[in-house]
Amino acid sequence: MASNQSGLFAIPRVGDEVIISYLENDIDKPYISSSLYNVSNPSINDLPFNDNQTSLSSKTIGRDENGINELTLSNIKDKEQIYLHAQRDYDEIIEHNFTQRIKHNKDSIVKGNYTESINKYHRQEILGVKDVRVGAEYLTNVALSKDTIVGGSHTLNIGIDNKLRVLKNSSEYVGGDKETSIQGNTIESIHGERIENVRGNKVEVVEGDMGIESTKGINYKSEEHINLQAKNYIDINAKESFSTYTDKQHTEIADSKFSEIKTDYNISAGNEITHKVGDTTITAKGDSVIIKAGGVEVVIDSNGLVVKGGEVKSE
């Protein structure tokens, strides 16, 4: 079959049985009009069992070659099939659109490499489940942005290590609770500042020791109160100075108190200082000192020394 640069083209092979016809019944104008199958060159279709098939095939050139390119149409009721076999390469060139509709399943097996190049938009819509299994490495390279939307839960299971590298900023938003469980150690290296803003309460539970080291200052500030509690003891050690400051009252309550000052010990009060043991008191005011013990009161002021309710003895 021939047409203007189109049609069906096939050349009989050496050894094929052919039909010779004559153009315009002129014996000087012979041409091969067809080829025939015979006992030595049977059809690829097993006849008469496959008499439902229509086939187009081409065998690999060579006496001992068994390769074949084949297109077979099978037409048994409810078993209709189009079978295509490429002995080696299979190339498709489509100058415009390519539409494929599969109303049931599709299976694709590639035993070598699989390369896909898309110059524009690529969209996949999967209404059911998608299962991807990679036996070796899985590499993804995105030149611009990448957005992932998960309507339900998201679980990531990693058998060994996990590394995340972000060249610029990184942010995370969690609408509800966040729980992190680390079986080993946590090491953080921050080259700038770290700021935490907790609008509710914050509780830290440390079963071992807890240490905070700073090459400069450590500041604790609260709008209400700061409470330090220890079941055994609290040690505060400063190599230079230690100061406490309050605008109002300063209270110390202890079973006993011991002070050892290697040099000077100064106590200054704007109104008075009172030392009390039982019913005995020593009160120092700006202009006097009053000592009370056992019903006796001793007053020392600019007028001298006055003893009330007792005797003055000298031994």
Phi, psi and omega in degrees: 000124184228142175216188183290100181054037176202174179127198180247127184235124178209133179250125178299147178271162176298129181098353179286147173272125186235165174251127180261126175242168183236128179292124180057031179056027179262118183293347177272000180234063180281153173207155179274116182264342181191167174239154183236148170273150177214191183296319181278342179228074185282167177289151177290341177274129180284099181266145007269006185294328182250040180288356177275356188261147171238124189233146169234120186219159177214122184275149176297137183292134180135141184298318185261011181275142180243359181292153183206140167261131191217140169231115185235134177250120177253140190227033173283141182304129179066006175230023181301141184206144168247118184248127179235127180231123175253122183297329179223266185269152177224115184242139175234133174233119181239119185285341181225232186278156175227117182245131180228127178236118179245116186273357177223227186272160174221127177241132179227125180238121178242115183273347177246221179277156177226117182238134179227127181238122181235122183279336184236233190275139176233122182230136174235133176235114183242115183278341180249228185262144172239126182236116180243124179235124182242122183282335181238232183275155177230110185248133176231125181237112181246119184288326181246228184271160177224125180240134177234126179243122179241118183286331180248225182275159179227120181237132178237116179251122182237125185285330184234249187264159176224123180235136177233120180244123178235118184287332181237231186279155176220131180227153181219133178238127178236118183286334180240225181275159175226128181235131179234128179239119182239117182282337181249223183263161173235124180237124178240134176237111183242119183275342177249219180269159173233123182236128176243132178240105181250114183277341176253215179273159176227126181233129174241128178244118181241117181281339177252213178278157177228124181233140176234122179239136179222133177285346177237234185260160172234122183240129173244128182223134178223140177286342180243277184216160173235126185241120175250121180230141175220137180292328181253287185207162175234124178251132173236119186233122177231130182286340179243265185245156177223122185229142169236140185222134175216143179284339183235235190276144175238117186239135173235127179233122181208158175292320176209160181219135180232131178234131176233112182249122185285333180236251185267153177225108184244132175237126182230132178226147181286327182248290182209161175235128182238128172249129185226132173228109185064235177266002182265129181226149171235117183242123178250123177248182182295333183235005182200165173232129182240126179243127178236126179205126174056039179082000179255138179234128179243126181242127177241119178214196183292343178274350180124211183242130181234129178249128181241133175077026179194183180249154175257117182240153176230127180243000000 
